[in-house]
Amino acid sequence: MGPRAHTLRGVTLVATAAFAAAALATATTGCQHRPTTFVHPQADFSLIRRVAVLPLENLTIDLTAGEKVRQLLIIQLLSSGSVDVVDVGEVARGLRAAAVVSPTAPGTEEAKKLARELNVEALITGTVQEFSQSRTAGAPSTSVSLVFRMIETDTGQVIWSSSISQSGVGAMARLFGVGGESATERARELIADCLKTLIR
């Protein structure tokens, strides 16, 4: 691959741009929380060139929410140009070969074995806590809550974690009772906000 336009980074504060985006979104979509982010102070993100995104834990009633969010996350990671991402089919093969008991939450030794199978420096796991759209006073209201973690496979340590939630009614939907973001559209925006704390 050629030079990447963006790189993974270690930061302890959410980017100023994310703050501004959160403030703007609050004015138009209701309840908005900027990402809450942890970055390990000793992590060297320059060494992470290839990652695998594992199946996400799905705590919602939408049985497809975990895979929808996983695919959105993979697409945004690839489009950033910051890292290579293992194909989901290859991840499935690696999980079987490494005999991982819980694909959404591998143990330390399982993570190390899986990393060797997939030739990656880090694994990304996460949880979809909310993923729904309902109607409030006739207007569609969307609620999405996501948590992501990056595990450095040499040590099994979590070196980055970011969580974000947003719920409420869009401005157009509030005024006219129609339209509004789908849960998938909102998840795409929230994933971008989380990745701003990791990628530059």
C-alpha positions in Angstrom: 0.0 0.0 0.0 1.1 3.6 -0.5 1.5 6.3 2.1 -1.6 6.7 4.3 -3.3 10.0 4.6 -4.3 9.3 8.1 -2.8 7.4 11.0 -3.8 5.9 14.3 -3.0 8.1 17.3 -3.0 8.0 21.1 -4.9 11.0 22.6 -6.4 11.4 26.1 -9.0 14.1 25.1 -11.7 14.0 22.5 -10.9 16.2 19.5 -12.2 19.7 19.5 -14.0 19.0 16.2 -16.0 16.3 17.9 -17.0 18.7 20.7 -18.3 21.2 18.1 -20.1 18.4 16.2 -21.7 17.2 19.4 -22.9 20.7 20.3 -24.4 21.2 16.8 -26.1 17.8 17.0 -27.6 18.6 20.4 -29.4 21.6 18.9 -31.0 19.6 16.2 -31.5 16.0 17.4 -32.2 16.0 21.1 -30.1 14.1 23.6 -26.5 13.9 22.5 -23.4 12.8 24.3 -19.9 13.3 22.9 -17.6 10.2 22.9 -16.2 9.1 26.2 -12.7 7.9 25.4 -9.8 6.1 27.0 -6.4 5.8 25.4 -3.6 3.9 27.1 -0.8 6.3 27.8 1.9 3.9 26.7 0.3 2.6 23.6 2.2 3.0 20.3 -0.4 3.3 17.6 2.2 3.7 14.9 2.9 -0.1 15.2 -0.7 -1.0 14.4 -1.1 -1.5 10.7 -3.6 -4.3 10.4 -6.7 -5.0 12.6 -9.6 -7.4 12.8 -13.1 -6.2 13.8 -14.7 -9.0 15.7 -18.5 -9.7 15.9 -20.1 -7.1 18.2 -22.1 -7.9 21.2 -25.7 -7.0 20.5 -27.9 -6.1 23.5 -30.8 -4.8 21.4 -34.0 -6.4 20.2 -32.8 -5.9 16.6 -31.0 -9.2 15.8 -29.2 -7.6 12.9 -27.9 -4.5 14.8 -24.5 -6.0 15.7 -23.6 -6.9 12.2 -25.0 -3.6 10.7 -22.8 -1.6 13.1 -19.8 -3.9 12.5 -20.0 -3.3 8.7 -20.3 0.4 9.2 -17.2 0.4 11.4 -15.2 -1.6 8.9 -16.2 0.7 6.1 -15.1 3.8 8.0 -11.8 2.3 9.1 -11.0 1.3 5.5 -12.0 4.6 4.1 -9.8 6.4 6.6 -6.7 4.8 5.0 -5.2 4.4 8.5 -5.1 0.6 8.8 -5.8 -2.5 6.8 -8.9 -4.4 8.0 -9.2 -8.2 7.8 -12.2 -9.4 5.7 -15.1 -10.7 7.9 -14.9 -14.2 6.3 -11.2 -14.5 7.2 -12.1 -13.3 10.8 -14.7 -16.1 11.0 -12.1 -18.6 9.8 -9.6 -17.3 12.4 -12.1 -17.5 15.2 -12.8 -21.2 14.4 -9.1 -22.0 14.0 -8.2 -20.3 17.3 -11.2 -22.0 19.0 -12.4 -18.7 20.5 -15.3 -19.5 22.9 -16.9 -16.1 22.9 -16.1 -14.2 19.6 -17.5 -10.9 21.0 -15.2 -11.1 24.1 -12.1 -13.2 23.7 -9.9 -13.9 26.6 -6.2 -12.7 26.6 -4.7 -16.0 25.4 -7.5 -16.4 22.8 -6.8 -12.9 21.6 -3.1 -13.7 21.2 -3.8 -16.9 19.3 -6.4 -15.2 17.1 -3.9 -12.4 16.3 -1.4 -15.0 15.1 -4.0 -16.7 12.9 -5.0 -13.4 11.3 -1.6 -11.6 11.4 -2.9 -8.5 13.1 -1.5 -6.2 15.7 -4.9 -5.3 17.3 -8.5 -6.6 17.6 -11.5 -4.3 17.8 -14.5 -5.5 19.8 -17.6 -3.6 21.0 -21.2 -3.6 22.1 -24.4 -2.3 20.5 -26.4 -1.2 23.5 -29.3 0.6 21.7 -30.3 0.6 18.1 -33.9 1.6 17.5 -36.4 4.0 15.9 -39.8 4.8 17.4 -42.3 7.6 17.2 -42.6 10.4 19.8 -45.7 12.6 19.5 -46.0 11.5 15.9 -42.4 12.2 14.9 -39.8 9.4 14.4 -37.2 9.3 17.2 -33.9 7.4 16.9 -31.8 5.9 19.8 -28.3 4.5 19.3 -25.7 3.7 21.9 -22.3 2.2 21.0 -19.1 1.0 22.7 -15.9 0.1 21.0 -12.6 -1.3 22.3 -9.2 -1.9 20.7 -7.1 -4.7 22.2 -3.4 -4.8 21.6 -2.7 -8.4 20.9 0.9 -8.7 22.3 -0.3 -7.9 25.8 -4.1 -8.4 25.6 -4.6 -4.9 27.0 -7.3 -2.5 26.0 -5.4 0.4 24.5 -8.4 2.4 23.2 -12.0 2.5 24.1 -14.8 4.9 23.1 -18.5 5.0 23.9 -21.2 7.3 22.5 -25.0 7.6 22.7 -27.6 9.8 20.9 -31.3 9.8 21.0 -34.0 12.2 20.0 -36.0 13.6 17.1 -34.4 15.3 14.1 -35.3 18.9 13.3 -37.3 18.2 10.2 -39.1 15.3 11.8 -39.9 17.5 14.9 -41.4 20.2 12.7 -43.3 18.0 10.2 -43.6 14.6 11.8 -42.0 12.9 8.8 -38.5 11.8 7.7 -35.8 11.7 10.3 -32.6 9.6 10.5 -32.7 5.8 10.6 -30.8 4.0 13.3 -28.3 3.0 10.7 -27.7 6.6 9.6 -27.3 7.7 13.1 -24.9 4.9 13.9 -22.8 5.9 11.0 -22.4 9.4 12.4 -21.7 8.2 15.9 -19.0 5.8 14.6 -17.3 8.7 12.8 -17.3 10.7 16.1 -15.7 7.8 18.0 -13.0 7.3 15.3 -12.1 11.0 15.4 -10.6 10.1 18.8 -8.4 7.5 17.2 -7.6 8.6 13.6 -6.1 11.8 12.3 
